[in-house]
Amino acid sequence: MEDYQLTDGVVWLSRPTSADIDGIVECCQEPSISRWTTIPVPYRRVHAEKFLDGVVQGWAEGRPTWALRETAGGPVAGMVDLTPEGKDRTGGQMGFWLVPRLRGRGLMSRAVGLVCEFGFRPDRLGLVRIEWRAMVGNHASAAVARRAGFRYEGRLRLGGPQRGVRHDVWIAGRLATDPIGPAAEWPPGV
Ligand SMILES: CC(C)(COP(=O)(O)OP(=O)(O)OC[C@H]1O[C@@H](n2cnc3c(N)ncnc32)[C@H](O)[C@@H]1OP(=O)(O)O)[C@@H](O)C(=O)NCCC(=O)NCCS
């Protein structure tokens, strides 16, 4: 698949490249990012290099990863990926992180919206369902998913492996046919 850049004029999403290595290493020192994701700890340059190799392969195989930037050519400030899954590859799972200094401005909700639109488009990935999972307690991530139209679907016991330990995870899904806009009916406390 060719690289696609996505933007709504506020966030810019583009494939991370080798020019982003230092930026990625710096971002991934952030404890709140390692706390809620599966990145290696401690995160070193070699991890970013391996990650970028995987990104190139991912794009070639239709598993896109975008760096989130505040301007078209700006430094990397976050990451969003979308992985088609299953035999027919009509379902996908997404993941994301954002540096603390940009949080609280709805940037990741915008990015997730753009990525879902891309994932559902018949002339892009043509997905019918996109799934979000987060370790139980990750309320900031849940708020992003809810705002991006994902509906809460439950809790998977020990459903999420993280660096050798499994954790309970929340799961939510958005269908191509779901209305755009924040989803209602998330249980209190999620
Ligand atoms: C998840 C993440 C991308 C959200 O970024 P963001 O949207 O800019 O974050 P915000 O600070 O705006 O928080 C989003 C919502 O969560 C709420 N929130 C933030 N931190 C919270 C916390 N510790 N407890 C409860 N709610 C929290 C905010 O109030 C906001 O809700 P609102 O819009 O209804 O007021 C960011 O927090 C992050 O990168 N975290 C670390 C990595 C991660 O968790 N990735 C997702 C893995 S599934």
The ligand as an SDF file (V2000), in Angstrom:
LIG
                    3D

 48 50  0  0  0  0  0  0  0  0999 V2000
   -4.5710    8.2020   25.6850 C   0  0  0  0  0  0  0  0  0  0  0  0
   -4.0210    9.5730   25.2710 C   0  0  0  0  0  0  0  0  0  0  0  0
   -3.5640    9.5260   23.8350 C   0  0  0  0  0  0  0  0  0  0  0  0
   -5.1410   10.5800   25.4280 C   0  0  0  0  0  0  0  0  0  0  0  0
   -4.6660   11.8440   25.0100 O   0  0  0  0  0  0  0  0  0  0  0  0
   -5.6010   13.1380   25.1190 P   0  0  0  0  0  0  0  0  0  0  0  0
   -6.9140   12.9260   24.5190 O   0  0  0  0  0  0  0  0  0  0  0  0
   -4.8920   14.3240   24.6470 O   0  0  0  0  0  0  0  0  0  0  0  0
   -5.7600   13.1720   26.6470 O   0  0  0  0  0  0  0  0  0  0  0  0
   -6.6620   14.1210   27.4970 P   0  0  0  0  0  0  0  0  0  0  0  0
   -5.8110   14.6830   28.5590 O   0  0  0  0  0  0  0  0  0  0  0  0
   -7.3890   15.0770   26.6440 O   0  0  0  0  0  0  0  0  0  0  0  0
   -7.6530   13.1220   28.1200 O   0  0  0  0  0  0  0  0  0  0  0  0
   -8.7440   12.6290   27.4000 C   0  0  0  0  0  0  0  0  0  0  0  0
   -9.8520   12.4740   28.3860 C   0  0  0  0  0  0  0  0  0  0  0  0
   -9.4540   11.6290   29.4670 O   0  0  0  0  0  0  0  0  0  0  0  0
   -9.5960   12.3110   30.6930 C   0  0  0  0  0  0  0  0  0  0  0  0
   -8.4420   11.9110   31.4880 N   0  0  0  0  0  0  0  0  0  0  0  0
   -7.1450   12.2320   31.2690 C   0  0  0  0  0  0  0  0  0  0  0  0
   -6.3700   11.6600   32.1910 N   0  0  0  0  0  0  0  0  0  0  0  0
   -7.2010   10.9800   33.0180 C   0  0  0  0  0  0  0  0  0  0  0  0
   -7.0020   10.1870   34.1840 C   0  0  0  0  0  0  0  0  0  0  0  0
   -5.7840    9.9600   34.6740 N   0  0  0  0  0  0  0  0  0  0  0  0
   -8.0860    9.6640   34.7850 N   0  0  0  0  0  0  0  0  0  0  0  0
   -9.3090    9.8770   34.2930 C   0  0  0  0  0  0  0  0  0  0  0  0
   -9.5700   10.5980   33.1880 N   0  0  0  0  0  0  0  0  0  0  0  0
   -8.5180   11.1460   32.5600 C   0  0  0  0  0  0  0  0  0  0  0  0
   -9.6080   13.7730   30.3390 C   0  0  0  0  0  0  0  0  0  0  0  0
  -10.3520   14.5160   31.2890 O   0  0  0  0  0  0  0  0  0  0  0  0
  -10.3060   13.7630   28.9920 C   0  0  0  0  0  0  0  0  0  0  0  0
  -11.7050   13.5950   29.1150 O   0  0  0  0  0  0  0  0  0  0  0  0
  -12.7220   14.7250   28.6540 P   0  0  0  0  0  0  0  0  0  0  0  0
  -12.3730   15.1150   27.2670 O   0  0  0  0  0  0  0  0  0  0  0  0
  -14.0430   14.0410   28.7640 O   0  0  0  0  0  0  0  0  0  0  0  0
  -12.5020   15.8420   29.6250 O   0  0  0  0  0  0  0  0  0  0  0  0
   -2.8350    9.9840   26.1590 C   0  0  0  0  0  0  0  0  0  0  0  0
   -3.3070   10.1400   27.4640 O   0  0  0  0  0  0  0  0  0  0  0  0
   -1.6820    8.9880   26.1280 C   0  0  0  0  0  0  0  0  0  0  0  0
   -0.9030    8.9570   25.1890 O   0  0  0  0  0  0  0  0  0  0  0  0
   -1.5570    8.1660   27.1730 N   0  0  0  0  0  0  0  0  0  0  0  0
   -0.4540    7.2010   27.2910 C   0  0  0  0  0  0  0  0  0  0  0  0
   -0.5020    6.1160   26.2210 C   0  0  0  0  0  0  0  0  0  0  0  0
   -1.8390    5.4460   26.1480 C   0  0  0  0  0  0  0  0  0  0  0  0
   -2.5240    5.2690   27.1240 O   0  0  0  0  0  0  0  0  0  0  0  0
   -2.2150    5.0260   24.9260 N   0  0  0  0  0  0  0  0  0  0  0  0
   -3.4430    4.2990   24.7060 C   0  0  0  0  0  0  0  0  0  0  0  0
   -3.2390    2.8520   24.9580 C   0  0  0  0  0  0  0  0  0  0  0  0
   -4.7800    1.9750   24.7790 S   0  0  0  0  0  0  0  0  0  0  0  0
  1  2  1  0
  2  3  1  0
  2  4  1  0
  2 36  1  0
  4  5  1  0
  5  6  1  0
  6  7  2  0
  6  8  1  0
  6  9  1  0
  9 10  1  0
 10 11  2  0
 10 12  1  0
 10 13  1  0
 13 14  1  0
 14 15  1  0
 15 16  1  0
 15 30  1  0
 16 17  1  0
 17 18  1  0
 17 28  1  0
 18 19  1  0
 18 27  1  0
 19 20  2  0
 20 21  1  0
 21 22  1  0
 21 27  2  0
 22 23  1  0
 22 24  2  0
 24 25  1  0
 25 26  2  0
 26 27  1  0
 28 29  1  0
 28 30  1  0
 30 31  1  0
 31 32  1  0
 32 33  2  0
 32 34  1  0
 32 35  1  0
 36 37  1  0
 36 38  1  0
 38 39  2  0
 38 40  1  0
 40 41  1  0
 41 42  1  0
 42 43  1  0
 43 44  2  0
 43 45  1  0
 45 46  1  0
 46 47  1  0
 47 48  1  0
M  END
$$$$
